[in-house]
Amino acid sequence: MTVASSPPSRLPVRDIEGTQPKPRTREKRERDGGGRGDGALAALFIAPAMLGFLVFLLWPTLRGIYLSFTRFNLLTPAEWVGLDNYVRMVKDPIFWDSLTVTVEYVFINIGIQTVSALAIAVLLQRLTQSAILRGVVLTPYLMSNVVAGIVWLWMLDTQLGIGNEIIAGLGFDRIPFLADETWAIPTIAVINVWRHVGYTALLLFAGLQAIPNDMYEAAKVDGAGEWRMFWRITMPLLRPVLAVVLIMTVIGSFQVFDTVAVTTAGGPANATNVLQYYIYGAAFGRFQFGYASAMSVALLVVLSAITFVQYRLTRAGQTDLG
Amino acid sequence: MRIRTRTVVALTGVLALSLVTGCAQGGAAGSGSNTVTYWLWDANQMPAYQACAKGFQKQNPGLKVKITQMGWADYWTKLTASFIAGTEPDVFTDHIQKFGQFADLNVLEPLDDLGIDNSAYQPGLAANWTGQDGHRYGAPKDWDTVALMYNKKMVKDAGLSASELNGLAWNPKDGGTFEKTIAHLTVDTKGKRGDEPGFDKNNVKVYGLATGGAGDSDGQTTWSPFTGSAGWNYTDKARWGSKYQYDSKTFQTVVDWYFGLAKKGYLAPFTDYTDGANPANAQVASGRAATSFDGAWMISTYYDTKGLDVGTAPTPTGPTGKRATMMNGLADSITKNAPNKAGAKKWVQYLASNECQKTVGSYGIVFPATPEGTQAAVAAYKKKDIDVSAFTEPVTDKKDSTTFSFPITDYAADVYSLVRPAMQDVYANDAPVGDLTKTNDQVNFILGQ
């Protein structure tokens, strides 16, 4: 994350408006409503979300962790087996292979997606304010993942797909996009970039909107070009938003499932057997909910660690603005 | 503020209540005591079973059969989910591949009291549905075999006759007349046939044989006609074996030869195959392949393809001197927690009866399990001008043909998930066939648990 450590620009960013970060004092907290006796109402408003959190997030997580120490087929009572599932996981070559495949996918997917989304967001901000264009960018995201997967499967089919018809028409060899072990993961990664890039771009675009326009004007007065303004103003000030977007998209990317399920079903020869798909197969195909839970816990640990490191490295909680 | 708080509480309460009652209603739908719910996956068979249901309802006034059809993949996902959620159908169409797992999970109702007589059905069909505990869990419904489907025009253009295709033989050394034939049916982009000098195997226009993928753990419509006629069987015992035999020299030699046909350019490559988009019949329909091995359940699909004149030939004779095909039989099973068990038993008894099976046969879409049902189907196909002897002869002609069953063992889902990628590795990535020995060890390790 070199973005975070870009050198201080010659533009006096912090002093432009002459403001300093405001400390949250006790008076401010009271002004915001604390100590006015509205606690009960606040609790009431929080209650639905809290109920949802407890029922749909906390309880399943705790139960999942418990099940990871059991042998469980969902239809007969769970049987405590201690660390057996974890020992099996460490020794399972398919699990490690599946983790490698997933990491490969995440790198390709996030790499291409972040760069493209940033480019689209900056272009949207600097060139046009058209709401229609913003809508168009978001269109693929509105499509169901499964539908998108099926459409791409058909378009990229080696023999019948229009994509390969065009490639063959141009005189090149047909490319088995989803049927070849080298091509399959990059293809799925790009299909998902296509689907998610608009949404990511829109999040970044919202972050860009928060950057005061007068900074760009001041920079222009000082003779800075678009390229220089991008690296000296946009990137440093977008950093917290970019960091949060990266954390969110990396988590989402690690959980890739539907596109794989629809297009390759983990094949050929496990080349696209991403972790979520392997977990799903173990649970709902082979009824090994204990082992599947253990792998899910492993994924949870990996994602928590990655998120923590990303958060620290990108200083996502701090802003350079104001 | 107070009033507003109260309003919010009231609204939340109403919302919560409506959600709860909504769920309850959803769960109880369609499970009345006079309704029997029945699931099947083949849309082609829906009208035939609706006709059966009519007959059943006439004989059992007050009982109503509600049939639900879902595609193959969704079918098993939903069935699994329904067992977990307690919303299972009373009766469902069952497949041997899933039988072991369902028996393990203890979700099937024993059907011993239905009085199913093994001899009333085509050989082997009824016996396959007996569990390791000796109880019956399925009533025989229909059966299918595999044959060679071919594009009549391409065969004629190649100077071949129907009788030549009916008399094919193969061996793992030089492939025999079968390999010669598919080589001759293969044409490259310059018009050269696969058995002509100068044939370009990297630029093939029409493959002699369509690909059906790597065949998973059963090879039903891919390698199994060959492994079967070479004398190999999946497991050490016909039913509920404890060891798979993918490590056998015979098996590996045959598989090596079979996938080797792709390297020679006669069998379409693995990359031509996609489950959803481009199965074997689509390759034949699009003119990409001249022949394909396919199951009896696909007969109507092939014959209904516009612009395609189809012929059928039995599977080729192998080193054992016999032709071989899988003969797979479906059954109807009752779920252990069926809401209407009494009605379900009556319905399954009717489904297994000659009366219903003759009705189903008369639609000419599938071969029912009773001999009379099969005859009705053969007659119905004949009416549509379809000769199905390539599919029926293996069952009747025991001198020249042999049939084998889908493997029935425990842990079928685990076997599938291990063997499927291993077979794909051999076909798609040229992995040495000897690697299957390691996979077989893993499979047998699981079975030995």
Interface residues (C-beta under 8 A of the other chain):
Chain A: D38 A40 L41 L44 F45 A47 P48 N73 L74 L75 T76 I150 L153 W154 D157 T158 Q159 L160 G161 P176 L178 A179 D180 E181 V262 A265 G266 G267 P268 A269 N270 N273 G281 F284 G285 R286 F287
Chain B: M1 T5 V8 V9 T12 T77 T80 F83 I84 Q101 D104 L105 N106 V107 A214 F270 T271 D272 Y273 T274 D275 G276 A277 N278 A282 Q283 S286 R288 Y411 A413 D414 Y416 S417 R420 P421 A422 Q424 D425 A428 N429 A431
